[in-house]
Amino acid sequence: MPQEKHILPIIVFAQFCCTSLWFAGNGVMDDLLKVFHLEITALGHLTSAVQVGFITGTLVFALLTIADRFSPSKVFFYCAVIGAMVNLGMTRQANSLESLLLIRFFTGVALAGIYPVGMKIASDYYRKGLGTSLGFLVGALVLGTAFPHLLKTFAGTGNLPWKAVVLCTSLLAAAGGLMILFLVPDGPYRRPMLKKDFSAFFSVFRLKAFRAAAFGYFGHMWELYAFWAFVPLVLAVYQQVHPQLNLNIPLLSFLIIGSGGVACVAGGYLSQRLGTKRTAATALLLSGLCCLFSPIFLLQDSEILLLFFLIFWGLMVVADSPLFSTLVAQNAPEEARGTALTIVNSIGFTITIFSIQLLNFLALHFAPFYLFLFLAPGPAFGLYFLFGRKRRSSAT
């Protein structure tokens, strides 16, 4: 059995491996559009399908309190293997938009047993420094999400076919599940729920501090995945407007999204000095300002300034994610912590459906450079519930 100090790196790497499934479709989106003769609106639909699957899975997990009643390590493993197998379905030659939507949907269902359950496993091992631990964990999610874009960079050179990108993400997911099963036993702070408690799904929201953290997270989620999903489109349009440039869009997408992994880790350490709530609010404010100022930077001619702005935004847009999860975990009852994390994730990802589909619709009527303006209400909403209403919160 590995020592406790080795547990976190194992969980982090396994989380990275398994969450590469999340944007596996987005990483090869251009190929999917061409090979299966899909419309451009398939970008939003296929991205949303994963989110809908994740939401459905987390709702079932939360209602049945699976992460609190059963071994989290085994739940993680089974979901990783199932997700890996389903993901391979994208390589079928006979796919249509409908079948791809189903494949991405069930991939999302499998991810419901990976991302929040991974946070549950970490919270069962670490009480002191939980924010830092979750910073590494969400950082792994960010890198895993961005990783298919990096793989696509090699595919774009002709050295790696797009189907190999899909295969690679599936193999990574299976490997991550095996690592958790064999190297990460249930944590010392785990308190299994001895019987079903369907009321836990709702009762956690009666706690004021928990509610404030959850609503802050919901505002953050309005912005996060819509930004990630539409960054490649914005870069592609910028390339069309400036044909003299030769932007490597998959690589730049990886850098913009993946840079957030560094911010998650840095935010965890910074929160030890400034407080979790204050650090999360600062990142949320800065990402909200990026929404408001986005047209200024996206409409100017300097690609250096553009990339600097997008990478800065990529840092800020996700830096608060592990901090909100920390606040949620700290303010939830110990015996229902897994369920609390799962239901908050479920609602948060439900919100991403609306923001992604809103941008998908607006992309037909507005230039992409103005789309991100419509993400600004999310951070404003989150900040209002954190500070605009006079609440007492012990989690700072």
Number of C-alpha atoms within 10 A of each C-alpha: 9 11 8 13 9 12 20 19 14 17 26 23 20 29 33 26 27 33 28 28 34 28 23 29 25 23 28 23 21 15 17 23 16 10 12 14 11 16 10 14 14 17 22 20 19 23 27 27 22 28 30 23 26 29 28 21 23 32 22 17 23 28 19 17 26 22 29 26 19 14 18 29 27 20 21 29 25 18 22 33 22 19 30 27 17 19 28 20 18 22 16 11 9 8 16 16 17 9 14 22 21 19 25 31 26 23 31 29 27 31 28 31 27 29 23 26 27 26 27 25 26 24 26 20 21 19 13 9 15 23 30 24 27 28 29 27 27 31 28 28 27 28 24 30 26 31 30 28 30 21 24 29 23 16 18 17 9 10 11 14 16 23 16 16 24 25 19 19 27 27 19 24 31 22 20 26 27 20 18 26 19 13 16 24 17 19 19 11 14 20 15 17 17 10 9 13 15 13 9 20 19 12 13 22 16 9 13 15 21 25 21 26 27 28 22 30 32 25 26 35 28 27 27 23 22 25 24 23 21 21 21 21 18 20 24 17 14 21 17 11 12 14 10 8 11 8 15 13 21 25 20 20 28 26 20 23 27 26 23 29 26 20 27 32 22 17 28 27 19 18 20 14 10 13 16 24 22 18 22 31 22 15 24 28 19 16 28 28 16 24 24 16 16 20 16 12 18 21 13 11 12 11 17 9 13 19 17 13 18 24 20 18 25 28 25 26 30 30 31 32 26 28 31 27 25 27 27 25 26 20 23 22 17 19 16 24 25 31 33 32 24 31 25 27 25 25 18 22 26 21 21 25 23 14 23 27 18 16 24 22 14 15 17 11 10 11 11 22 19 20 23 22 17 16 26 21 17 25 28 19 18 26 24 16 20 25 15 11 10 9 12 11 17 12 16 13
